[in-house]
Amino acid sequence: MYRRILVPLENGPADSAILKHVTQLAKLLGSEIVLVHVADGWAARNMEQLNLRESQEMKEDRAYLERMSQDLRRAGVEVDAVLAAGDPAKEIAATAERSRST
């Protein structure tokens, strides 16, 4: 039914609650989970235009996504993780569109 389930994460307490439910659903249906977090700080929003390096915030966000991915893999779920930068609504929609076509 669902080949992929997109889960936007905010790097906050609500993430564990949603991941608990989505993990059960993914295991039941054999779905892949696609995690996405959008870094939206100043550096993240201007990274490409100003040719900036990854900020400390983005490094921490990347590490967080990796920890969440490892937890899901240990639970027996296939997972992909995306760290995007910019406007959260636009980046989540773009990630959904890209995930849909693969």
N, CA, C and O atoms as a GROMACS GRO file, in nm:
protein
  408
    1MET      N    1   0.081  -0.119   0.000
    1MET     CA    2   0.000   0.000   0.000
    1MET      C    3   0.086   0.125   0.000
    1MET      O    4   0.074   0.209  -0.089
    2TYR      N    5   0.172   0.138   0.099
    2TYR     CA    6   0.263   0.253   0.107
    2TYR      C    7   0.405   0.202   0.088
    2TYR      O    8   0.458   0.131   0.174
    3ARG      N    9   0.467   0.238  -0.024
    3ARG     CA   10   0.606   0.196  -0.045
    3ARG      C   11   0.702   0.280   0.040
    3ARG      O   12   0.799   0.228   0.093
    4ARG      N   13   0.672   0.409   0.051
    4ARG     CA   14   0.755   0.501   0.129
    4ARG      C   15   0.666   0.587   0.217
    4ARG      O   16   0.556   0.627   0.177
    5ILE      N   17   0.716   0.614   0.337
    5ILE     CA   18   0.645   0.703   0.428
    5ILE      C   19   0.740   0.818   0.462
    5ILE      O   20   0.845   0.796   0.522
    6LEU      N   21   0.702   0.938   0.425
    6LEU     CA   22   0.784   1.056   0.451
    6LEU      C   23   0.753   1.108   0.591
    6LEU      O   24   0.637   1.131   0.625
    7VAL      N   25   0.858   1.127   0.671
    7VAL     CA   26   0.841   1.174   0.808
    7VAL      C   27   0.929   1.297   0.830
    7VAL      O   28   1.050   1.283   0.846
    8PRO      N   29   0.870   1.416   0.831
    8PRO     CA   30   0.948   1.535   0.865
    8PRO      C   31   0.978   1.536   1.015
    8PRO      O   32   0.889   1.513   1.096
    9LEU      N   33   1.102   1.561   1.050
    9LEU     CA   34   1.143   1.568   1.190
    9LEU      C   35   1.187   1.709   1.224
    9LEU      O   36   1.244   1.779   1.140
   10GLU      N   37   1.160   1.748   1.348
   10GLU     CA   38   1.199   1.883   1.388
   10GLU      C   39   1.313   1.883   1.489
   10GLU      O   40   1.354   1.988   1.538
   11ASN      N   41   1.365   1.764   1.521
   11ASN     CA   42   1.470   1.751   1.620
   11ASN      C   43   1.418   1.797   1.756
   11ASN      O   44   1.480   1.878   1.825
   12GLY      N   45   1.302   1.743   1.792
   12GLY     CA   46   1.237   1.778   1.917
   12GLY      C   47   1.167   1.658   1.978
   12GLY      O   48   1.173   1.548   1.924
   13PRO      N   49   1.100   1.680   2.091
   13PRO     CA   50   1.036   1.569   2.164
   13PRO      C   51   0.924   1.499   2.088
   13PRO      O   52   0.899   1.381   2.112
   14ALA      N   53   0.857   1.567   1.999
   14ALA     CA   54   0.746   1.505   1.926
   14ALA      C   55   0.795   1.398   1.828
   14ALA      O   56   0.720   1.308   1.790
   15ASP      N   57   0.921   1.407   1.788
   15ASP     CA   58   0.975   1.312   1.691
   15ASP      C   59   0.963   1.167   1.738
   15ASP      O   60   0.925   1.080   1.660
   16SER      N   61   0.996   1.141   1.863
   16SER     CA   62   0.993   1.002   1.911
   16SER      C   63   0.852   0.945   1.909
   16SER      O   64   0.833   0.826   1.882
   17ALA      N   65   0.752   1.028   1.938
   17ALA     CA   66   0.613   0.980   1.936
   17ALA      C   67   0.571   0.940   1.795
   17ALA      O   68   0.512   0.833   1.776
   18ILE      N   69   0.601   1.024   1.697
   18ILE     CA   70   0.560   0.991   1.560
   18ILE      C   71   0.641   0.873   1.507
   18ILE      O   72   0.587   0.788   1.436
   19LEU      N   73   0.769   0.867   1.540
   19LEU     CA   74   0.850   0.757   1.490
   19LEU      C   75   0.805   0.622   1.546
   19LEU      O   76   0.814   0.520   1.478
   20LYS      N   77   0.757   0.622   1.668
   20LYS     CA   78   0.706   0.497   1.727
   20LYS      C   79   0.590   0.442   1.643
   20LYS      O   80   0.586   0.324   1.611
   21HIS      N   81   0.498   0.529   1.607
   21HIS     CA   82   0.382   0.486   1.529
   21HIS      C   83   0.418   0.452   1.384
   21HIS      O   84   0.371   0.353   1.329
   22VAL      N   85   0.502   0.535   1.325
   22VAL     CA   86   0.540   0.513   1.185
   22VAL      C   87   0.624   0.386   1.171
   22VAL      O   88   0.613   0.315   1.070
   23THR      N   89   0.705   0.356   1.270
   23THR     CA   90   0.786   0.234   1.265
   23THR      C   91   0.696   0.112   1.261
   23THR      O   92   0.719   0.020   1.182
   24GLN      N   93   0.594   0.109   1.345
   24GLN     CA   94   0.500  -0.003   1.345
   24GLN      C   95   0.430  -0.015   1.210
   24GLN      O   96   0.414  -0.126   1.157
   25LEU      N   97   0.387   0.098   1.155
   25LEU     CA   98   0.319   0.097   1.025
   25LEU      C   99   0.412   0.046   0.915
   25LEU      O  100   0.372  -0.036   0.832
   26ALA      N  101   0.535   0.096   0.914
   26ALA     CA  102   0.632   0.055   0.812
   26ALA      C  103   0.662  -0.094   0.820
   26ALA      O  104   0.673  -0.160   0.717
   27LYS      N  105   0.676  -0.146   0.940
   27LYS     CA  106   0.702  -0.289   0.955
   27LYS      C  107   0.584  -0.372   0.908
   27LYS      O  108   0.601  -0.475   0.842
   28LEU      N  109   0.465  -0.327   0.940
   28LEU     CA  110   0.344  -0.398   0.901
   28LEU      C  111   0.328  -0.403   0.749
   28LEU      O  112   0.289  -0.505   0.693
   29LEU      N  113   0.360  -0.292   0.683
   29LEU     CA  114   0.339  -0.280   0.539
   29LEU      C  115   0.464  -0.306   0.455
   29LEU      O  116   0.457  -0.311   0.332
   30GLY      N  117   0.579  -0.322   0.520
   30GLY     CA  118   0.704  -0.340   0.446
   30GLY      C  119   0.747  -0.213   0.376
   30GLY      O  120   0.807  -0.218   0.269
   31SER      N  121   0.718  -0.100   0.436
   31SER     CA  122   0.749   0.030   0.376
   31SER      C  123   0.886   0.080   0.416
   31SER      O  124   0.939   0.043   0.521
   32GLU      N  125   0.942   0.164   0.332
   32GLU     CA  126   1.063   0.238   0.364
   32GLU      C  127   1.021   0.369   0.429
   32GLU      O  128   0.920   0.429   0.390
   33ILE      N  129   1.096   0.414   0.527
   33ILE     CA  130   1.072   0.544   0.588
   33ILE      C  131   1.174   0.642   0.534
   33ILE      O  132   1.294   0.613   0.529
   34VAL      N  133   1.127   0.758   0.492
   34VAL     CA  134   1.216   0.866   0.447
   34VAL      C  135   1.206   0.977   0.551
   34VAL      O  136   1.103   1.044   0.564
   35LEU      N  137   1.315   0.996   0.624
   35LEU     CA  138   1.320   1.103   0.723
   35LEU      C  139   1.369   1.230   0.656
   35LEU      O  140   1.460   1.227   0.572
   36VAL      N  141   1.310   1.341   0.692
   36VAL     CA  142   1.359   1.470   0.639
   36VAL      C  143   1.360   1.571   0.753
   36VAL      O  144   1.264   1.582   0.830
   37HIS      N  145   1.468   1.642   0.760
   37HIS     CA  146   1.478   1.756   0.852
   37HIS      C  147   1.525   1.874   0.770
   37HIS      O  148   1.616   1.863   0.688
   38VAL      N  149   1.461   1.988   0.792
   38VAL     CA  150   1.498   2.109   0.718
   38VAL      C  151   1.566   2.206   0.814
   38VAL      O  152   1.504   2.260   0.906
   39ALA      N  153   1.694   2.228   0.790
   39ALA     CA  154   1.767   2.330   0.865
   39ALA      C  155   1.724   2.464   0.809
   39ALA      O  156   1.732   2.487   0.688
   40ASP      N  157   1.678   2.553   0.896
   40ASP     CA  158   1.626   2.680   0.845
   40ASP      C  159   1.689   2.801   0.911
   40ASP      O  160   1.632   2.910   0.910
   41GLY      N  161   1.806   2.783   0.969
   41GLY     CA  162   1.880   2.896   1.025
   41GLY      C  163   1.935   2.984   0.913
   41GLY      O  164   1.923   2.951   0.795
   42TRP      N  165   1.994   3.095   0.951
   42TRP     CA  166   2.046   3.190   0.852
   42TRP      C  167   2.146   3.125   0.758
   42TRP      O  168   2.137   3.142   0.636
   43ALA      N  169   2.241   3.051   0.814
   43ALA     CA  170   2.343   2.988   0.730
   43ALA      C  171   2.280   2.887   0.634
   43ALA      O  172   2.317   2.881   0.517
   44ALA      N  173   2.186   2.810   0.684
   44ALA     CA  174   2.121   2.710   0.599
   44ALA      C  175   2.043   2.775   0.485
   44ALA      O  176   2.048   2.727   0.372
   45ARG      N  177   1.972   2.883   0.514
   45ARG     CA  178   1.893   2.950   0.412
   45ARG      C  179   1.978   3.021   0.306
   45ARG      O  180   1.932   3.045   0.195
   46ASN      N  181   2.100   3.053   0.341
   46ASN     CA  182   2.187   3.129   0.250
   46ASN      C  183   2.310   3.051   0.205
   46ASN      O  184   2.401   3.108   0.145
   47MET      N  185   2.313   2.924   0.233
   47MET     CA  186   2.429   2.841   0.206
   47MET      C  187   2.472   2.842   0.059
   47MET      O  188   2.589   2.866   0.028
   48GLU      N  189   2.378   2.817  -0.029
   48GLU     CA  190   2.412   2.809  -0.171
   48GLU      C  191   2.446   2.945  -0.230
   48GLU      O  192   2.545   2.959  -0.302
   49GLN      N  193   2.366   3.045  -0.199
   49GLN     CA  194   2.388   3.178  -0.257
   49GLN      C  195   2.522   3.238  -0.215
   49GLN      O  196   2.588   3.305  -0.294
   50LEU      N  197   2.561   3.213  -0.089
   50LEU     CA  198   2.684   3.272  -0.037
   50LEU      C  199   2.800   3.174  -0.030
   50LEU      O  200   2.907   3.206   0.021
   51ASN      N  201   2.777   3.053  -0.082
   51ASN     CA  202   2.880   2.949  -0.083
   51ASN      C  203   2.937   2.925   0.058
   51ASN      O  204   3.058   2.923   0.078
   52LEU      N  205   2.846   2.908   0.154
   52LEU     CA  206   2.884   2.889   0.293
   52LEU      C  207   2.910   2.742   0.324
   52LEU      O  208   2.859   2.653   0.256
   53ARG      N  209   2.988   2.719   0.424
   53ARG     CA  210   3.009   2.583   0.474
   53ARG      C  211   2.892   2.544   0.561
   53ARG      O  212   2.813   2.628   0.604
   54GLU      N  213   2.882   2.415   0.586
   54GLU     CA  214   2.777   2.364   0.674
   54GLU      C  215   2.796   2.422   0.814
   54GLU      O  216   2.906   2.415   0.870
   55SER      N  217   2.691   2.478   0.870
   55SER     CA  218   2.697   2.536   1.004
   55SER      C  219   2.700   2.428   1.111
   55SER      O  220   2.673   2.311   1.082
   56GLN      N  221   2.732   2.468   1.233
   56GLN     CA  222   2.731   2.375   1.345
   56GLN      C  223   2.590   2.317   1.365
   56GLN      O  224   2.574   2.198   1.394
   57GLU      N  225   2.490   2.403   1.347
   57GLU     CA  226   2.350   2.358   1.359
   57GLU      C  227   2.322   2.246   1.258
   57GLU      O  228   2.258   2.146   1.291
   58MET      N  229   2.369   2.263   1.137
   58MET     CA  230   2.345   2.162   1.034
   58MET      C  231   2.421   2.033   1.064
   58MET      O  232   2.370   1.923   1.040
   59LYS      N  233   2.542   2.045   1.116
   59LYS     CA  234   2.619   1.926   1.154
   59LYS      C  235   2.545   1.848   1.263
   59LYS      O  236   2.538   1.725   1.259
   60GLU      N  237   2.490   1.921   1.360
   60GLU     CA  238   2.413   1.856   1.467
   60GLU      C  239   2.285   1.793   1.412
   60GLU      O  240   2.246   1.684   1.454
   61ASP      N  241   2.220   1.861   1.317
   61ASP     CA  242   2.100   1.806   1.255
   61ASP      C  243   2.132   1.679   1.177
   61ASP      O  244   2.056   1.582   1.181
   62ARG      N  245   2.245   1.678   1.107
   62ARG     CA  246   2.287   1.560   1.030
   62ARG      C  247   2.313   1.443   1.126
   62ARG      O  248   2.274   1.330   1.097
   63ALA      N  249   2.380   1.470   1.237
   63ALA     CA  250   2.407   1.365   1.336
   63ALA      C  251   2.277   1.312   1.396
   63ALA      O  252   2.263   1.192   1.419
   64TYR      N  253   2.182   1.401   1.420
   64TYR     CA  254   2.051   1.360   1.473
   64TYR      C  255   1.980   1.267   1.373
   64TYR      O  256   1.927   1.163   1.412
   65LEU      N  257   1.978   1.305   1.247
   65LEU     CA  258   1.915   1.220   1.145
   65LEU      C  259   1.982   1.084   1.139
   65LEU      O  260   1.915   0.982   1.121
   66GLU      N  261   2.113   1.081   1.152
   66GLU     CA  262   2.184   0.954   1.147
   66GLU      C  263   2.148   0.867   1.268
   66GLU      O  264   2.130   0.746   1.253
   67ARG      N  265   2.136   0.927   1.386
   67ARG     CA  266   2.095   0.849   1.504
   67ARG      C  267   1.955   0.793   1.486
   67ARG      O  268   1.930   0.676   1.518
   68MET      N  269   1.863   0.873   1.436
   68MET     CA  270   1.726   0.826   1.415
   68MET      C  271   1.724   0.715   1.309
   68MET      O  272   1.649   0.618   1.323
   69SER      N  273   1.804   0.730   1.206
   69SER     CA  274   1.812   0.628   1.101
   69SER      C  275   1.865   0.496   1.157
   69SER      O  276   1.812   0.389   1.126
   70GLN      N  277   1.968   0.504   1.240
   70GLN     CA  278   2.024   0.383   1.300
   70GLN      C  279   1.921   0.313   1.388
   70GLN      O  280   1.911   0.191   1.387
   71ASP      N  281   1.846   0.391   1.465
   71ASP     CA  282   1.742   0.332   1.550
   71ASP      C  283   1.638   0.258   1.466
   71ASP      O  284   1.595   0.149   1.502
   72LEU      N  285   1.598   0.317   1.354
   72LEU     CA  286   1.499   0.254   1.268
   72LEU      C  287   1.555   0.127   1.203
   72LEU      O  288   1.485   0.027   1.192
   73ARG      N  289   1.680   0.133   1.161
   73ARG     CA  290   1.742   0.013   1.102
   73ARG      C  291   1.749  -0.100   1.203
   73ARG      O  292   1.724  -0.216   1.170
   74ARG      N  293   1.784  -0.065   1.328
   74ARG     CA  294   1.788  -0.168   1.434
   74ARG      C  295   1.650  -0.228   1.457
   74ARG      O  296   1.637  -0.344   1.497
   75ALA      N  297   1.546  -0.149   1.432
   75ALA     CA  298   1.409  -0.198   1.448
   75ALA      C  299   1.363  -0.278   1.327
   75ALA      O  300   1.251  -0.329   1.325
   76GLY      N  301   1.450  -0.289   1.226
   76GLY     CA  302   1.417  -0.370   1.109
   76GLY      C  303   1.347  -0.295   0.998
   76GLY      O  304   1.278  -0.356   0.916
   77VAL      N  305   1.364  -0.162   0.994
   77VAL     CA  306   1.297  -0.081   0.894
   77VAL      C  307   1.400  -0.023   0.798
   77VAL      O  308   1.505   0.026   0.841
   78GLU      N  309   1.371  -0.027   0.670
   78GLU     CA  310   1.456   0.038   0.570
   78GLU      C  311   1.433   0.188   0.580
   78GLU      O  312   1.318   0.233   0.588
   79VAL      N  313   1.540   0.265   0.578
   79VAL     CA  314   1.527   0.409   0.599
   79VAL      C  315   1.623   0.487   0.511
   79VAL      O  316   1.734   0.442   0.482
   80ASP      N  317   1.579   0.603   0.469
   80ASP     CA  318   1.663   0.700   0.399
   80ASP      C  319   1.646   0.831   0.475
   80ASP      O  320   1.539   0.858   0.529
   81ALA      N  321   1.749   0.913   0.479
   81ALA     CA  322   1.742   1.039   0.552
   81ALA      C  323   1.789   1.153   0.463
   81ALA      O  324   1.886   1.140   0.389
   82VAL      N  325   1.718   1.264   0.473
   82VAL     CA  326   1.748   1.383   0.393
   82VAL      C  327   1.761   1.502   0.486
   82VAL      O  328   1.671   1.531   0.564
   83LEU      N  329   1.874   1.571   0.476
   83LEU     CA  330   1.890   1.699   0.545
   83LEU      C  331   1.881   1.806   0.439
   83LEU      O  332   1.969   1.819   0.354
   84ALA      N  333   1.775   1.882   0.444
   84ALA     CA  334   1.754   1.990   0.349
   84ALA      C  335   1.782   2.123   0.418
   84ALA      O  336   1.794   2.129   0.540
   85ALA      N  337   1.791   2.228   0.340
   85ALA     CA  338   1.817   2.361   0.396
   85ALA      C  339   1.727   2.462   0.327
   85ALA      O  340   1.710   2.458   0.205
   86GLY      N  341   1.670   2.552   0.406
   86GLY     CA  342   1.586   2.656   0.350
   86GLY      C  343   1.450   2.664   0.416
   86GLY      O  344   1.438   2.648   0.537
   87ASP      N  345   1.349   2.690   0.334
   87ASP     CA  346   1.212   2.702   0.384
   87ASP      C  347   1.154   2.563   0.408
   87ASP      O  348   1.145   2.483   0.315
   88PRO      N  349   1.115   2.532   0.532
   88PRO     CA  350   1.068   2.396   0.562
   88PRO      C  351   0.954   2.347   0.473
   88PRO      O  352   0.960   2.234   0.423
   89ALA      N  353   0.852   2.427   0.452
   89ALA     CA  354   0.738   2.381   0.371
   89ALA      C  355   0.782   2.346   0.229
   89ALA      O  356   0.743   2.241   0.176
   90LYS      N  357   0.861   2.431   0.169
   90LYS     CA  358   0.907   2.406   0.031
   90LYS      C  359   0.998   2.284   0.024
   90LYS      O  360   0.987   2.202  -0.068
   91GLU      N  361   1.087   2.271   0.120
   91GLU     CA  362   1.183   2.160   0.117
   91GLU      C  363   1.116   2.026   0.147
   91GLU      O  364   1.154   1.925   0.088
   92ILE      N  365   1.020   2.025   0.236
   92ILE     CA  366   0.947   1.900   0.263
   92ILE      C  367   0.869   1.857   0.139
   92ILE      O  368   0.870   1.739   0.103
   93ALA      N  369   0.803   1.952   0.074
   93ALA     CA  370   0.729   1.921  -0.048
   93ALA      C  371   0.822   1.871  -0.158
   93ALA      O  372   0.789   1.777  -0.230
   94ALA      N  373   0.938   1.933  -0.171
   94ALA     CA  374   1.035   1.891  -0.273
   94ALA      C  375   1.088   1.751  -0.243
   94ALA      O  376   1.106   1.670  -0.334
   95THR      N  377   1.112   1.722  -0.117
   95THR     CA  378   1.158   1.588  -0.078
   95THR      C  379   1.050   1.484  -0.108
   95THR      O  380   1.079   1.375  -0.156
   96ALA      N  381   0.926   1.520  -0.080
   96ALA     CA  382   0.815   1.428  -0.111
   96ALA      C  383   0.807   1.400  -0.260
   96ALA      O  384   0.787   1.286  -0.301
   97GLU      N  385   0.824   1.501  -0.340
   97GLU     CA  386   0.817   1.484  -0.485
   97GLU      C  387   0.934   1.396  -0.534
   97GLU      O  388   0.914   1.308  -0.617
   98ARG      N  389   1.052   1.421  -0.484
   98ARG     CA  390   1.168   1.340  -0.524
   98ARG      C  391   1.149   1.195  -0.479
   98ARG      O  392   1.180   1.103  -0.554
   99SER      N  393   1.099   1.174  -0.359
   99SER     CA  394   1.079   1.038  -0.307
   99SER      C  395   0.974   0.963  -0.386
   99SER      O  396   0.980   0.841  -0.402
  100ARG      N  397   0.879   1.036  -0.434
  100ARG     CA  398   0.769   0.978  -0.511
  100ARG      C  399   0.817   0.921  -0.644
  100ARG      O  400   0.765   0.820  -0.691
  101SER      N  401   0.916   0.986  -0.703
  101SER     CA  402   0.960   0.947  -0.836
  101SER      C  403   1.069   0.841  -0.835
  101SER      O  404   1.110   0.795  -0.941
  102THR      N  405   1.117   0.801  -0.717
  102THR     CA  406   1.222   0.698  -0.715
  102THR      C  407   1.168   0.564  -0.676
  102THR      O  408   1.243   0.467  -0.670
   0.00000   0.00000   0.00000
